[in-house]
Every structure is written in structure tokens, then in C-alpha cells.
């Protein structure tokens, strides 16, 4: 049996917003849903679920759709450790200091 992860309200909002943003990008380019689905290699129904923000749509399809509409550079910034100031601060606080005199 497949388990479903608990999705927070904020995560649901992000998924729905990404779906709407993909839809807006498609419409601004005058592309039909059928054409977009074909380019992504999925059915029209799957593409509809993507734009509706359905959390069951694969992350691979989400990334492919964003790439199709030119958002690839932004995708590379997601989870970039160089932008994780909180994690870097926590890591630095855990490291022992060398040569510290009492």
C-alpha cells in the first residue's frame, strides 16, 4: 500500500501556485493544453492535474514543465547550499574552535 506524506498548508499553497504559474506561462505563449502535454510526454489529463496543483503529479513533470517555459536557471537555485544561511550558521556553531585559549 502506498503511503501519502503529510503535506502542510504552506506546501499545498506552493504546489497550487506552481501549477497556476505553469498555466499562466502556457497561456501567455498561446500554447494549447494538448500541445503542452504532448511536449512533456504526458496525457492531457495529467497536464490538467499539473496545472491544478495536484500533489500526486511527479516532481519530474513539474520540473520538465518549468524547463519547457524557461525557468531552468531558477530551478538550479532551489535548495542551493550556498543560499542556506541558517544551515551554514548552525554548521559553524557546531564546529570546534581551534587554538582557543582559556
N, C-alpha and C positions, 0 to 999 in steps of 0.2 A: 504494500500500500504506500502510495506517495504521500509524504508529509508536506504540508504547506507552512512556510515560515510565517511567523507573526510579522505583519507589516504595520509599522506605525502610521499615524495620521499624516505626519510630515512626509514620510516616504510615499504614501499614496498620492499626496499632492504633487510631489516631484514627478512621479510616473505619469500622472494625468497631464501635467504641464508639458513634459517632453512630448507626449502624444499630440497635444494641441499644437506645439511648436513645429513638429514634423508636418502636420496637416497644413499649417499656415505656409510653410516653405513650399510644399507641393502646390498649393493653390496659387501662390504668388508666381510660380513658374508656369502656370496654366496646364499642369500635368493632371491627367485623369487618375483616379484611384487604380483602375485596371493597369494603366501603364506603369505606375509606381510599383505595384505589386509584381508585375512581370519583371521589371528591372531588378527587384530584390529577390526574385525567385520564389515568391510565395503566392498563395491564393489571395483573391480579393478579400475574402472573409478574414484571413489572418491580418492583412493590411488594415482592415477596418478596426480590428481589435487593437492593433498597434496605435492607431490614431485616437482611439477611445481611452487609451491609458490602461488597458487590461494588463494586470501584473503577471499573467501567465505567458505573455509573449516573451520569447527568448531574448536575452541580452544581446546575442549575436545579431538578431534582426534589428534591434534598436540601434546598435552601433552601425550596422550596414545602412540603415535609413538615414542616419545623421551624416554618414560619409557621403551618401548619394547627393545630399544637398549642401555639401561643402563645409561641414562642421568638424572635419577631421583634426585640425590643429587644436581646437578646444578640447576634443576628446583626449588628446595626449596629456593635457594638464590635469585630468581627473585623477585624483589620488597621487599626484606627484609628491614624492617625499621632500623635495626642495621647497614646497609650499606649505609644509606641515610644521608651522612654528610651535604649536602646542606639543607635538610629539618630540620635536628637537629639544625643547626646553625640558621635558620630562627625561629624555635620554641624558642630557647634560647633567641634570641633578642627580642621577643615579651613578654617574661615573666617579670613581675615586679621584681625589686631587693628589697630585704627585708633589713631593718635596715640601709639603705643608709643614711648617714648624709649629710646635705647640706653644 
